[in-house]
Every structure is written in structure tokens, then in C-alpha cells.
């Protein structure tokens, strides 16, 4: 399955690594993924838990609502609009979807 994806952040520092990306799948779903590793995760979740990953999916039938909330008309520009507005702040993107009543599905995992 083909996807188009933009990386919102890919960084490494003393707290570990952080990666956030958003993709539009061939099926038309909009998918935000995140993966964090390192001491920063362990401080947040506890000893031995140094990995966090998540996926938040807006199903294809709700993607037009994302476009409307962004004030964008062209679906081909969707990922660029998101990247321009939200850069590394995936909580801001998730809050934006929530504030605009855009349904999404969430999965996460914490481990070591």
C-alpha cells in the first residue's frame, strides 16, 4: 500500500530521540505516528520504560472535515498544510482535531 508522508520532527538530544510524521494512506486515512526513545520517556513513564509509540488515525470519511478546518480546498495540499502549521507539535495537531470535532482512533504502547 502506498502512502504519502511528511516528517514533522526527527530529533535526538540528551533526552533521547523523537520522531513524528503524518501520512495520507492509499485508502485516504490520515495517520499521525510518533516514536520516542530514551531517558525523557523513562522520566515520564517510570523506571525501565524508555520507549513510547503511538498512532492516531483520522479515517478517510473525516478527512474532508480536516481540510475544511484548515481552510484548505485542495486535498493534494493536505500534508503540506499540516506540516506548515504544526511542525513538531503533534499534541497541537491532536488538539486541533479534537477542537474541530474530527473523530480519530488512538493506539499507544509504552515499553522498555
C-alpha positions as CSV (number, residue, x, y, z in Angstrom):
1,X,0.0,0.0,0.0
2,X,1.3,3.4,-1.0
3,X,1.4,6.4,1.4
4,X,2.4,10.0,1.2
5,X,4.2,11.1,4.3
6,X,5.8,14.2,5.8
7,X,8.1,14.2,8.8
8,X,7.1,16.8,11.4
9,X,10.1,16.2,13.6
10,X,13.0,13.8,13.8
11,X,15.4,14.8,16.6
12,X,17.9,13.4,19.0
13,X,19.3,15.0,22.2
14,X,20.2,14.1,25.8
15,X,16.6,13.0,26.4
16,X,16.7,10.5,23.6
17,X,15.0,10.6,20.2
18,X,11.7,11.8,19.0
19,X,10.0,11.1,15.6
20,X,6.6,12.4,14.5
21,X,5.2,12.1,11.0
22,X,1.8,12.4,9.3
23,X,0.8,10.3,6.3
24,X,-2.1,10.0,3.9
25,X,-2.6,6.3,3.1
26,X,-3.8,5.0,-0.3
27,X,-7.1,4.3,1.4
28,X,-7.4,8.0,2.3
29,X,-6.8,7.8,6.0
30,X,-4.8,10.5,7.7
31,X,-2.3,8.9,10.1
32,X,-0.2,10.7,12.8
33,X,2.6,8.5,14.2
34,X,5.1,9.1,17.0
35,X,8.0,7.2,18.4
36,X,10.1,8.3,21.4
37,X,13.1,6.5,22.9
38,X,15.4,7.4,25.8
39,X,15.7,8.9,29.3
40,X,12.9,11.5,28.6
41,X,10.4,8.7,28.1
42,X,11.6,7.0,31.3
43,X,11.2,10.2,33.3
44,X,7.6,10.4,32.0
45,X,6.5,6.8,32.5
46,X,8.9,5.3,35.1
47,X,11.9,3.1,35.5
48,X,12.6,0.7,32.7
49,X,10.0,2.3,30.4
50,X,12.1,4.1,27.8
51,X,10.0,3.6,24.6
52,X,6.7,5.2,23.7
53,X,4.9,4.9,20.4
54,X,1.5,6.0,19.2
55,X,-0.7,6.1,16.2
56,X,-3.7,8.5,15.8
57,X,-5.9,7.8,12.7
58,X,-8.5,10.0,11.1
59,X,-10.5,7.8,8.8
60,X,-10.9,8.8,5.1
61,X,-14.6,9.8,5.6
62,X,-13.5,12.5,8.1
63,X,-10.5,13.9,6.1
64,X,-12.7,16.5,4.3
65,X,-13.5,17.9,7.8
66,X,-9.8,18.3,8.4
67,X,-9.4,20.2,5.1
68,X,-12.4,22.4,6.0
69,X,-11.0,23.1,9.5
70,X,-7.6,24.1,7.9
71,X,-9.4,26.3,5.4
72,X,-7.8,24.3,2.6
73,X,-9.6,23.2,-0.6
74,X,-7.1,21.0,-2.3
75,X,-6.6,17.5,-0.8
76,X,-3.2,17.3,-2.6
77,X,-2.0,20.1,-0.3
78,X,-3.3,18.5,3.0
79,X,0.1,17.2,4.2
80,X,1.8,20.4,3.4
81,X,-0.8,22.4,5.2
82,X,-0.4,20.2,8.3
83,X,3.4,20.4,8.2
84,X,3.4,24.2,7.8
85,X,1.0,24.7,10.8
86,X,2.0,22.0,13.2
87,X,5.7,21.2,12.7
88,X,6.8,19.2,15.7
89,X,3.9,19.8,17.9
90,X,1.8,16.7,17.5
91,X,-0.2,17.5,20.6
92,X,-1.3,20.7,18.9
93,X,-2.4,18.7,15.9
94,X,-4.3,16.3,18.0
95,X,-5.9,19.2,19.9
96,X,-6.8,20.9,16.6
97,X,-8.6,17.7,15.5
98,X,-10.4,17.5,18.9
99,X,-11.3,21.2,18.9
100,X,-12.9,20.8,15.4
101,X,-14.8,17.6,16.5
102,X,-12.9,15.4,14.0
103,X,-13.2,11.8,15.1
104,X,-10.0,9.8,15.4
105,X,-8.8,6.5,16.7
106,X,-5.8,6.2,19.0
107,X,-3.4,3.4,19.8
108,X,-0.2,3.6,22.0
109,X,2.4,1.5,23.7
110,X,4.9,2.1,26.4
111,X,7.7,-0.4,27.0
112,X,11.4,-0.9,27.7
